[in-house]
Amino acid sequence: MKAKFIAAALVPLALLAADTASDNAGRWWSYIEYLASDALEGRNTGSEGHRKAAEYVAGQFQAAGLTPAGERVDGKPSFIQPVAFLTKQLDEGQSSLALRTSIGIEPLKLGEDAIIGTRVDPASTVDAELVFVGYGLRIPELKYDDFAGLQSTGDTRGRIAVYLAGAPPDAAGSLASHYQTAAQRWAAMKNVGIIGGISIANPNHMDIPWERSSANRLQMTMQLVDPKMIETQGEQIAISWNPAHADELLADTGHTFKEIVDAAEAGKPLPHFVIRSRLQAHTVVKRSQVTSQNIAAIYPGSGKANEYVVMSAHVDHLGVGPAVNGDSIFNGAMDNASGVASMLEIANRLHETHAKTLRSILFVAVTGEEKGLLGSKYFAMNPTVPVKNMVADINADMFLPLYPFKILTVYGLDESTLGADAKAVGAEMGVKVQPDPEPLRNVFTRSDQYSFILEGVPSVMVDIGNEKGSKEEQIEKDWLATRYHGRTDDLNQPIDKAAAAKFNDLLMRLVLRVANESKRPEWRKDSFFKRFTK
Ligand SMILES: [Zn+2]
């Protein structure tokens, strides 16, 4: 038999499994009670509330006897890795958008017709023609190119691309997710001379209703200070257009938004056409700088101690906004105090059980996730242990214990051997394991595992799942529509603590299994993400 550490032999299962599930979730919940308390003011990246949260997480790591894995401060080890950000906030009163059509200039109402995004660094003035480019994607693997025809007729250069968010139906989940990232989409557009983008959400696949995303539109956005890490360099403007007002944009083109959405829903090709109106944008942005914190700690292994299984979860959330029903704080209890709490729970259980693991476990609590996976990107590109020695990343982000835990959703299930590990621990616990049920939401590239994937680390994200058409699916949908990125993702919401306790057990088993296997995880041969292997 090959040398293989078996988690169960090293850590008695009785210590892993909850004696009483609610006891177990009690400690997990207590971490959330602190991290999602009003005192931390929504843990916005760069804020005092985030700094306090980081200090708390570092304190918990210390109490669990972990080794600091942040940057050294004055030669001394520390749990903290400082990250510098450039902040941007739209001065909406000084900014304007208008369409110049054949009949004149039509001013647009910011927030109602459209939102000027500041994830890109917008140019102060843009005045350009428009072109509808389908999904605005170039996917070489499928020989799919939304720009080819338009480029050959000279209709892309100097224009702003208008596109329907989403991807063609034959693009598998991972492929679609990767090419829809801001970095990839902009690379394709820039390549054909496009200067900016207007995205229109498909109303059938919106996470957040327009009114709510519009209400958050003046949130400060951030980019990493290091120019090497800016993915949308050169993009002059990025606008989200209200799908309910899309026909204003398509006037006189002979196309309607309904026709485009119907084609997308039927899996038919989208049209590509020039829009005769011009978009005139005047944008004023207030800029500043802040520093925020990643927090990293190591539970040392006892065999291959210089190999690391990363467990990641983001600490940051959205901070504060204008009061709604007297509440101005985005507490982010599920997004993602819950994932950080799971990380702290696992760190503590390793400590308490004196678990012996073959590999080390590297806990990384990151900042800047809500700003575009920036803290994890910074960590993965400026790692405090060699990135080649990170054998896997297991990410926890908003796993939503809203109903009994019977199904585990694994994002990236079929991409690497980590999928088989997840299935094995699922089987041990009587939990069914399924792949991403809704690839159109691009979840696999929308949380921190993606920063590690791009540096070559096989990764998964795990969530509590449900069956299509079930009442659990409806509960999740309702949660997304009402609480996700809202002020009511707070401590006063119904949580299934037994589900959370069972999820923490599963996560612990998964981390231990990967840490103890003789072979390190690998991307599947046919996985799209294998290309990032270093
Ligand atoms: Zn979030």
Boltz pocket constraint, residues with backbone or C-beta under 6 A from the ligand:
constraints:
  - pocket:
      binder: B
      contacts: [[A, 335], [A, 370], [A, 485]]
      max_distance: 6.0
